[in-house]
Amino acid sequence: MDKTRILLETTIKNVRDESKKWAGIAAEAKEKATEHKNLIKELRADIVEKDTRLDHIQKKNDELSTLLSKAKEDVVVEFKASKEFTDLLDRNYAAGFEDFRLDAVENFPEVDFSSIKLNLNAATSSLLQTSSKDINIEDDASTQSSKEDPKVDAPPA
């Protein structure tokens, strides 16, 4: 019986030691689980804070985009009302008209385009006033016929 008792006491001691070991492991696991739960709470709070900041930044971005659009519209309206804009229109209108007239003279040499003048007053009151001397400029290179170019002397097709 002594052997059995010694064997049982040894087994009981081993089981107690194992229990203590597993209790320590369980306590560590519980501690880690608590740490992880606290970390999850912190991360969720960070997410809420970042979402709030993101919403605030998005609203600010929308406000600034609206202000930028309004500013662009205002600048365009202001520019269209400026003398710089009307001067630019005047120059481009006169240059475009002259380009058209020169192309017409070049493509239709049998037609007399000398009577076609740019009437700036009738076209628009804002057009730059230029003399007919400025408007009716002839480009010798494009309006004079050439003996070397057979298409110039050829009859119209």
Helices and strands as residue ranges (DSSP letters): H 2-80, H 83-107, H 120-123, H 132-135, H 140-143, H 150-153
